[in-house]
Amino acid sequence: MFNYVVFRAEGRAGDEWNDDFFMSYKDLEERYTSNGLCADEWEKQREKLHSNLVKTIPRRLGGVEEARQGAGLGPTEVMYKEAPFHFKVFIYTTIDKLDMLPAEVKRIASSTRRLVWDKLSRQTTLLPVCMRLKEVMAAPVDIVAAAQKMACRAAIVDISTVNFSSAWTSQDFDALYAMMAKCCGPNWVLFFFAPQNVQSDVLRQLYHWEDIELIPGSWKRVDKPLSDVTRYGNIATSSRDLMAIVLHAEGGDLKKVIVAPRLHNDLTEVHVVEEKFGKCLGKHGGVEGDESAAYSIWEREPAKLRKLCGSFVGEAKGVLLLGRAHAGLVWKLLPAGNNVIACDESAKNIAYLTKFLDILVKDGRFECRLEKPCATHRTNRDMYHKLGPKRLKVWEYLFRDAPDGRLDGGYIYRKAKVTEALKHYHGALTGAFETFVARCEILRFDLHKDKQTFKDYAGLAKSGEDFNPVDSEEDSSDSDLEIEKDTNATGWCGKSAAMEHSVKGYGPGQSERCSNLPPANSVASGVDRVVGTPVEDDEDDDLDVPAQPTKLAPDDPIPPRFCADANNVYFLDDKYACTSEDKWGHDIIWHNDVFEPCIQGEEWKMAVKYVSKGWRPFPRMGNDNWLKTTEQSILYRCRKENSVESETSIAAKAKQLFDVLGATRQLEYSHKFYELQSTPSYDKIDWKVERAAALECMDVDSREDAASVPEAATGNTMGEQREDGGTTFGVKPPLPEAGNTPAGKNTIGVISVATGDTSQGESVTQQAGGCGRHIRESPCDRCGAGRHIGDGVRVHCWDGHHGDVVASAHMH
């Protein structure tokens, strides 16, 4: 295999694949020892290979040895397609040709088939992958990403007797369990087929898995020969394959992995006996007149297997086929609305499957058609791979006219211009393009390279974080900015004035709808054209008006493919003051035009608006991360307000405020948000340590029908304590005028916060009715009225008397 990769990399002709070309291990080591090839590394890679590969494949694939398997390069090419990817990475790295390998990465994306069923009003996707089962179980990034994108919730593992008895260990079952969790999430179903003679071993391993329900079943093939029997001592039984159905449901709720039957008494048959069915023949894969069965006797009856899957896998959910990706089953799953990832280690079987599908799609009886998949743009992909061939244009544009160095005037202009145009290209992370340009500068000005090569760039980038040298490139044929055509350096002076004319919705994250960003051919003149150029109206052509999006509320299910482009951010038409824990995962308070829920890349996110950056979306947090973030916000504010106090007193004060605000569901994402008039706790928190603030009656916005009023944030606040900040929000909003208090507010008595030396005991602020948990009547010490919250926390009566009553520090 090493020889074959070298043969390909050197572009040799087919007739050169012979004994004269073949190199022994000693020859290879002498040739590539400078690249790190040695006996230890060689053995390390051998140990990673499947034992069958090491034992059965001849050591020498050229000349006579290969002639026994077939003429020419054919058998070796097939074995190369089926070789583990990590082994290919090792070889290409050793021969210093790693830049040739990204084409191998595209083996997944390039083979995708997206089918549109016009009559059924459905779209389904097939992803055929030539990959060994053990390699799939290692959960490579591409497979996991595809499975999550296709909403896979089920897998069918179907392996031969030989492969199972010689290969499967407890570690393999552990890897399968981990793969299911990564690819399918917490709710999934696994159909595991195995020969009857190993069913005890299989069931023993499956029962070791945690939090599962196992349904043992069987499958009897229609074409099993009579001689196929399983012996138990002196008796023999007709063989049936074991079919184990494994259910994994979050919280043990099996309804999450079961499709409700149409009738309550409908039975799901788990002991299946096949009937005669039409098998996939050679002619169905494009071989004219070939009547032989494509999968011999191993094909299972597709209709019965699809029906069984239908009891557990709903429409629009994906299915992983592992081991045997038979075309008949795939064709049953796709029109039923299921996406399919078909993994087979046989390149011949994958080729048959794709040809089989293409032929049936062209048959008009099925009323379906192939649609080109949309390009996917991953935000954390290195800019080298994200730009694709466009990176060469960037290099030529930056370094044309041979600039003397980084301070060359023309270079400074071009660098600023190309950065402005491409810094958010395909949803790139902030700073990614600037990092790419910095590496280009090192290559050009420090290392004096005349052109950009993968080897040179990878040598610089590998020291950075998360650089994947074999990552796939994105399609860069779209959004051609043609920056290399603009040579007018004076045009840069017009940038500031032009940008003042920017129209809402044209910047990243500023779109009120899910629309694409406009081309940015010229930073200055491009905006002028948007504002000043008259629109040509073609009366003979209808306008392409986008459909009105569905009304959504935070955490509502996102319609398929809605706002899938990571370059776009969708904000809700209806504004919300808050979202509860049962919807968002934790209680959260929104602030109109400052902090809002949004959708980006088909995911719910939260967006913050900055003065210099505009809207910037951030991923949702889990409850634990949310509590840590909000607690740090309060601690930061307390430190800021009490710079001369001891750290112990500040920490105690912050902990008290955190407990109270958490119990009353008034925690804020940023410490700056406590200064907004739209926050329920506005102007009612005493941040100071040195005094005990008597709590007054506080207006709290009703959670159900509070009106959301746009507020800006203070512009004089000092630096943010989290990395997502860096700039302030604008100007401080004016106080509401008397008589203009928004409707839907309730006056609620609250307890004041008193802090001091923690050795003397601590007090805590608590809103009487905010939490709604562990509340019972308990008389006030003075007037007999009041409520008791949690353990030892006494609250004074509702009318606000006895404002000096202090609560205990213990709080639920």
Buried (B, 14 or more C-beta within 10 A) or exposed (E): BBBBBBBBBEEEEEEEBEEEBBBEEEEBBEBBEEEEBEEEEBEEBEEEBBEEBEEEBEEEBBEEBBEEBEEEBEBBEBBBBBBBBEBBBBBBBBBEBBBBBBEBBEBBBEBBBBBBBEEBEBBBBBBBBBBBBBBBBBBBEBBBBBBBBBBBBBBBBBBBBEBBBEBBEEEBBBBBBEBBEEBBBEBBBBBBBBBBBBBEBBBEBBEEBEEBEBBBBBBBBBBBEEEBEBEEEEEEEEBBBBBBBBBBBEEEEBEBBBBEEEEEEEEBEBEBEBEEBEBBBBBBBEBEEEEEBBBEEEBBBBBBBBBBBBBBBBEBBBBBBBBBBBBBBBBBBBBBBBBBBBBBBBBBBBBBBBBBBEEBBEEEEBEBEBEEEEEBBBBEBBBBBBBBEBBEBBBEBBBEEEBEEEEBEBBBBBBEBBBBBBBBBBBBBEEBBEBBBEBBBBBBBEEEBEEBEBEBBBBBBEEEEEBBBBBBBBEBEEBEBEBBEBEEEEBBEBBEEBEEEBEEEBBBBBBEEBBEBBBBBBBBBBBBEBEEEEEEEEEEEEEEEEEEBEEBEBBEEBEEEBBBBBBBBBBBEEBBBBBBEEBBBBBBBBBBBBBBBBBBBBBBBBBBBBBEBBBBBBEBBEEEEBBEBBBBBBBBBBBBBBEEBEEEBBBBBBBBBBBBBBBBBBBBBBBBBBBBBBBBBBEBBBBBBEEBBBBEBBBBBBBEEBBBBEBBBBEEBEEBBBEEBEEBBBEBBEEEEEEEEBEEBEEBBBBBBBBBEBEEEBBBBBBBBBBEEEBEEBEBEEEEBBBBBBEEBBBBBBEEBBEEBBBBBEBE
